[in-house]
Amino acid sequence: MLKKMGEAVARVARKVNETVESGSDTLDLAECKLVSFPIGIYKVLRNVTDQIHLITLANNELKSLTSKFMTTFCQLRELRLEGNFLHRLPNEVSTLQHLKAIDLSRNQFRDFPEQLTTLPALETINLEENDIVGERPWPCSPCRSSLCPPFPEGLTGHRRGALGSDLHRREGKGELSGLRHLGTGH
């Protein structure tokens, strides 16, 4: 058990060091068995955080991300969080003003993460294989059929056609005017 844990820590350290040494704009910590984002990484990356535009934390065991993660990496263009146990995002996700794509597929979201509506550059949201429920309009306003896909029948609690002309902008929320793809299928 300790050997496996030691190997996992060494793998994360190696990947972080590779990012720093190569000057890469990508931090790939996919499949590292992370249950949280390691605090020590902030210190190691402190001089290069502005250069990192893509972070992959796919297929880990993350249950949440901290506000510090969002504010430290506020220059991100893409964030890949698929295959974790996330059910919400911190409010500080609104600091990701350059974010163009976020993959939240295969997590545990039950509601659309409305904080995403404040991100003006956001073009792609993937929420496939989550358990989004409830009768609420999606945050595209007005939702043009070319921007929002037909509403998948597989999503519990929604009726087909809920993504139509009846959508409205929530008071005080953004409207995802740049959204080009919303993945919601099962």
C-alpha positions in Angstrom: 0.0 0.0 0.0 2.7 2.5 1.0 4.7 1.5 -2.1 1.8 2.3 -4.4 1.2 5.6 -2.6 4.8 6.5 -2.9 4.7 5.6 -6.7 1.7 7.9 -7.1 3.4 10.8 -5.3 6.5 10.3 -7.4 4.4 10.3 -10.6 2.7 13.6 -9.7 6.1 15.1 -8.8 7.6 14.0 -12.1 4.7 15.4 -14.1 4.9 18.7 -12.3 8.6 19.0 -12.8 8.3 18.2 -16.5 5.8 21.0 -16.9 8.2 23.5 -15.1 11.4 22.3 -16.8 9.9 22.3 -20.3 8.0 25.5 -20.0 4.9 23.7 -21.2 1.5 25.4 -21.2 0.0 22.1 -20.0 -0.2 20.4 -16.6 -1.4 16.8 -17.1 -2.2 15.1 -13.8 -4.7 12.6 -15.3 -5.0 9.2 -13.7 -2.9 10.0 -10.7 -5.4 8.8 -8.0 -5.7 12.3 -6.6 -8.4 12.9 -4.0 -7.5 16.7 -3.9 -5.2 19.0 -5.8 -1.9 18.8 -4.0 -1.1 22.0 -2.0 2.7 21.6 -2.7 2.1 22.1 -6.4 1.2 25.7 -5.9 4.7 26.5 -4.6 6.5 24.5 -7.3 4.4 26.2 -10.1 4.4 29.7 -8.6 6.7 31.1 -11.3 4.9 29.5 -14.2 1.2 29.6 -13.4 0.6 32.4 -15.9 2.0 30.2 -18.7 -0.3 27.2 -18.0 -3.4 27.2 -20.2 -4.5 23.6 -20.0 -4.9 21.5 -16.9 -6.0 17.9 -17.0 -7.2 16.3 -13.8 -9.2 13.6 -15.5 -9.9 10.2 -14.0 -8.9 10.9 -10.5 -10.9 10.8 -7.3 -11.5 14.5 -6.8 -14.6 15.4 -4.8 -14.0 19.2 -5.0 -11.7 21.9 -6.1 -10.7 24.8 -3.9 -11.1 28.5 -4.5 -7.3 28.7 -4.4 -7.1 26.4 -7.5 -9.4 28.7 -9.4 -7.7 31.9 -8.5 -4.2 30.5 -9.0 -4.9 29.3 -12.5 -7.2 32.1 -13.6 -5.5 32.2 -17.0 -6.7 28.7 -18.0 -8.1 28.2 -21.5 -9.1 24.6 -21.0 -9.9 22.6 -17.9 -10.4 18.8 -18.1 -12.1 17.3 -15.0 -13.9 14.3 -16.5 -14.1 11.1 -14.5 -14.0 12.4 -10.9 -16.6 12.7 -8.1 -17.3 16.5 -8.5 -20.8 17.7 -7.7 -20.2 21.4 -7.6 -17.7 24.1 -8.6 -16.4 26.8 -6.3 -17.8 30.3 -6.9 -14.3 31.4 -7.8 -14.7 29.6 -11.1 -15.8 33.0 -12.2 -12.2 34.1 -12.2 -11.5 31.9 -15.2 -12.3 34.7 -17.6 -10.2 33.2 -20.5 -11.7 29.6 -20.2 -12.9 28.3 -23.5 -13.6 24.7 -22.7 -14.5 22.7 -19.6 -15.0 19.0 -19.4 -17.1 17.9 -16.4 -18.3 14.6 -17.9 -18.6 11.5 -15.8 -18.9 13.4 -12.5 -21.8 13.7 -10.0 -23.4 17.0 -11.0 -27.2 17.1 -10.3 -27.6 20.7 -11.4 -26.1 22.8 -14.1 -23.1 24.7 -12.6 -24.5 28.2 -13.0 -21.2 29.8 -12.1 -20.2 28.9 -15.7 -22.7 31.4 -17.0 -20.3 34.2 -15.9 -17.5 33.1 -18.2 -17.5 35.2 -21.4 -15.0 33.2 -23.4 -16.6 29.8 -22.7 -17.4 27.9 -25.9 -17.6 24.2 -24.8 -19.1 22.6 -21.8 -19.2 18.8 -21.5 -21.6 17.5 -18.8 -22.2 14.1 -20.3 -22.9 11.2 -18.0 -23.9 13.3 -15.0 -27.3 13.1 -13.3 -28.6 16.5 -14.0 -32.2 16.7 -12.8 -34.9 19.3 -12.2 -37.2 21.6 -14.2 -35.1 24.6 -15.0 -34.1 26.2 -18.2 -30.6 25.9 -19.5 -28.6 29.1 -19.3 -28.4 30.0 -23.0 -30.3 33.1 -23.8 -31.8 33.2 -26.3 -30.8 29.6 -27.2 -30.3 29.4 -30.9 -30.5 25.9 -32.1 -27.0 26.1 -33.6 -25.6 26.8 -30.2 -27.5 24.4 -28.0 -28.1 20.8 -29.0 -31.5 19.2 -28.8 -32.3 18.3 -25.3 -31.4 14.6 -24.6 -34.3 12.5 -23.5 -32.1 10.5 -21.2 -31.7 13.4 -18.7 -34.1 12.6 -15.8 -36.6 15.3 -14.8 -36.4 17.3 -18.0 -38.8 17.3 -20.9 -37.8 17.1 -24.5 -37.8 20.6 -26.0 -36.9 22.3 -22.8 -34.0 23.8 -24.8 -36.1 26.0 -26.9 -37.4 29.5 -27.4 -38.8 29.5 -23.8 -35.3 29.8 -22.3 -34.6 33.1 -20.6 -31.6 34.9 -19.0 -31.5 34.6 -15.3 -31.4 37.9 -13.5 -27.8 38.9 -12.8 -26.3 35.9 -14.7 -24.4 35.7 -17.9 -25.8 34.2 -21.0 -23.0 32.0 -22.4 -23.3 34.0 -25.7 -20.1 32.3 -27.0 -21.3 28.8 -26.3 -20.8 26.5 -29.3 -21.2 23.1 -27.7 -23.1 21.8 -24.7 -22.6 18.1 -24.2 -25.4 16.7 -22.0 -26.0 13.2 -23.3 -25.7 9.9 -21.5 
